[in-house]
Amino acid sequence: MIACFAAGCSSNPSSPPASPGLVANLRGLGSAVSGKVSVRDRGDGVTLLVSAVNLPPGGYSVAFHANGNCSSPNGYSAGPIIWPPPGAPQRSIPMFTNSLEGNTESQTHVAGIHTVGENGLAGRSVIVYGGLIADAQPGVPNNRYACGVFEPATTLF
């Protein structure tokens, strides 16, 4: 039993190991913001965890974007928003209000999307917005503070 525990054995050898989910390393878009966004499949959606530093005080939200590209200075390269979907009553996922410290962590459940699959988040991007989302245009400043591309999270075992 101890050897099986150490080796990560399960009582059902055909069941795949639990996925560690996805992680996106945030880089600032014209700001000093950095951090991580993690997603992990849970039931009908994902658990979303945002950990960020150097955010000015205020309210923040996130949105998932079609392209896994954060190369443009204002996040335009991330492409259109895929979640929340067009026509949703709220076009971003409200996450948190930052304190005066500049560092924050927030967690929420987002129904209707998963890490992999036809509309999965793997290889896509996430953007942290100041307030609610706003459309981006090439080269025009906006309220996008940070962007990251989702990659498989790694585990120690």
Secondary structure as a PSIPRED ss2 file (coil, helix, strand):
# PSIPRED VFORMAT (PSIPRED V4.0)

   1 M C   1.000  0.000  0.000
   2 I H   0.000  1.000  0.000
   3 A H   0.000  1.000  0.000
   4 C H   0.000  1.000  0.000
   5 F H   0.000  1.000  0.000
   6 A H   0.000  1.000  0.000
   7 A H   0.000  1.000  0.000
   8 G C   1.000  0.000  0.000
   9 C C   1.000  0.000  0.000
  10 S C   1.000  0.000  0.000
  11 S C   1.000  0.000  0.000
  12 N C   1.000  0.000  0.000
  13 P C   1.000  0.000  0.000
  14 S C   1.000  0.000  0.000
  15 S C   1.000  0.000  0.000
  16 P C   1.000  0.000  0.000
  17 P C   1.000  0.000  0.000
  18 A C   1.000  0.000  0.000
  19 S C   1.000  0.000  0.000
  20 P C   1.000  0.000  0.000
  21 G C   1.000  0.000  0.000
  22 L E   0.000  0.000  1.000
  23 V E   0.000  0.000  1.000
  24 A E   0.000  0.000  1.000
  25 N E   0.000  0.000  1.000
  26 L E   0.000  0.000  1.000
  27 R E   0.000  0.000  1.000
  28 G E   0.000  0.000  1.000
  29 L C   1.000  0.000  0.000
  30 G C   1.000  0.000  0.000
  31 S C   1.000  0.000  0.000
  32 A C   1.000  0.000  0.000
  33 V C   1.000  0.000  0.000
  34 S E   0.000  0.000  1.000
  35 G E   0.000  0.000  1.000
  36 K E   0.000  0.000  1.000
  37 V E   0.000  0.000  1.000
  38 S E   0.000  0.000  1.000
  39 V E   0.000  0.000  1.000
  40 R E   0.000  0.000  1.000
  41 D E   0.000  0.000  1.000
  42 R E   0.000  0.000  1.000
  43 G C   1.000  0.000  0.000
  44 D C   1.000  0.000  0.000
  45 G E   0.000  0.000  1.000
  46 V E   0.000  0.000  1.000
  47 T E   0.000  0.000  1.000
  48 L E   0.000  0.000  1.000
  49 L E   0.000  0.000  1.000
  50 V E   0.000  0.000  1.000
  51 S E   0.000  0.000  1.000
  52 A E   0.000  0.000  1.000
  53 V E   0.000  0.000  1.000
  54 N C   1.000  0.000  0.000
  55 L C   1.000  0.000  0.000
  56 P C   1.000  0.000  0.000
  57 P C   1.000  0.000  0.000
  58 G E   0.000  0.000  1.000
  59 G E   0.000  0.000  1.000
  60 Y E   0.000  0.000  1.000
  61 S E   0.000  0.000  1.000
  62 V E   0.000  0.000  1.000
  63 A E   0.000  0.000  1.000
  64 F E   0.000  0.000  1.000
  65 H E   0.000  0.000  1.000
  66 A C   1.000  0.000  0.000
  67 N C   1.000  0.000  0.000
  68 G C   1.000  0.000  0.000
  69 N C   1.000  0.000  0.000
  70 C C   1.000  0.000  0.000
  71 S C   1.000  0.000  0.000
  72 S C   1.000  0.000  0.000
  73 P C   1.000  0.000  0.000
  74 N C   1.000  0.000  0.000
  75 G C   1.000  0.000  0.000
  76 Y H   0.000  1.000  0.000
  77 S H   0.000  1.000  0.000
  78 A H   0.000  1.000  0.000
  79 G C   1.000  0.000  0.000
  80 P C   1.000  0.000  0.000
  81 I E   0.000  0.000  1.000
  82 I E   0.000  0.000  1.000
  83 W E   0.000  0.000  1.000
  84 P C   1.000  0.000  0.000
  85 P C   1.000  0.000  0.000
  86 P C   1.000  0.000  0.000
  87 G C   1.000  0.000  0.000
  88 A C   1.000  0.000  0.000
  89 P C   1.000  0.000  0.000
  90 Q C   1.000  0.000  0.000
  91 R C   1.000  0.000  0.000
  92 S C   1.000  0.000  0.000
  93 I E   0.000  0.000  1.000
  94 P E   0.000  0.000  1.000
  95 M E   0.000  0.000  1.000
  96 F E   0.000  0.000  1.000
  97 T E   0.000  0.000  1.000
  98 N E   0.000  0.000  1.000
  99 S C   1.000  0.000  0.000
 100 L C   1.000  0.000  0.000
 101 E C   1.000  0.000  0.000
 102 G C   1.000  0.000  0.000
 103 N E   0.000  0.000  1.000
 104 T E   0.000  0.000  1.000
 105 E E   0.000  0.000  1.000
 106 S E   0.000  0.000  1.000
 107 Q E   0.000  0.000  1.000
 108 T E   0.000  0.000  1.000
 109 H E   0.000  0.000  1.000
 110 V E   0.000  0.000  1.000
 111 A E   0.000  0.000  1.000
 112 G C   1.000  0.000  0.000
 113 I C   1.000  0.000  0.000
 114 H C   1.000  0.000  0.000
 115 T C   1.000  0.000  0.000
 116 V C   1.000  0.000  0.000
 117 G C   1.000  0.000  0.000
 118 E C   1.000  0.000  0.000
 119 N C   1.000  0.000  0.000
 120 G C   1.000  0.000  0.000
 121 L C   1.000  0.000  0.000
 122 A C   1.000  0.000  0.000
 123 G C   1.000  0.000  0.000
 124 R C   1.000  0.000  0.000
 125 S E   0.000  0.000  1.000
 126 V E   0.000  0.000  1.000
 127 I E   0.000  0.000  1.000
 128 V E   0.000  0.000  1.000
 129 Y E   0.000  0.000  1.000
 130 G E   0.000  0.000  1.000
 131 G C   1.000  0.000  0.000
 132 L C   1.000  0.000  0.000
 133 I C   1.000  0.000  0.000
 134 A C   1.000  0.000  0.000
 135 D C   1.000  0.000  0.000
 136 A C   1.000  0.000  0.000
 137 Q C   1.000  0.000  0.000
 138 P C   1.000  0.000  0.000
 139 G C   1.000  0.000  0.000
 140 V C   1.000  0.000  0.000
 141 P C   1.000  0.000  0.000
 142 N C   1.000  0.000  0.000
 143 N C   1.000  0.000  0.000
 144 R E   0.000  0.000  1.000
 145 Y E   0.000  0.000  1.000
 146 A E   0.000  0.000  1.000
 147 C E   0.000  0.000  1.000
 148 G E   0.000  0.000  1.000
 149 V E   0.000  0.000  1.000
 150 F E   0.000  0.000  1.000
 151 E E   0.000  0.000  1.000
 152 P E   0.000  0.000  1.000
 153 A C   1.000  0.000  0.000
 154 T C   1.000  0.000  0.000
 155 T C   1.000  0.000  0.000
 156 L C   1.000  0.000  0.000
 157 F C   1.000  0.000  0.000
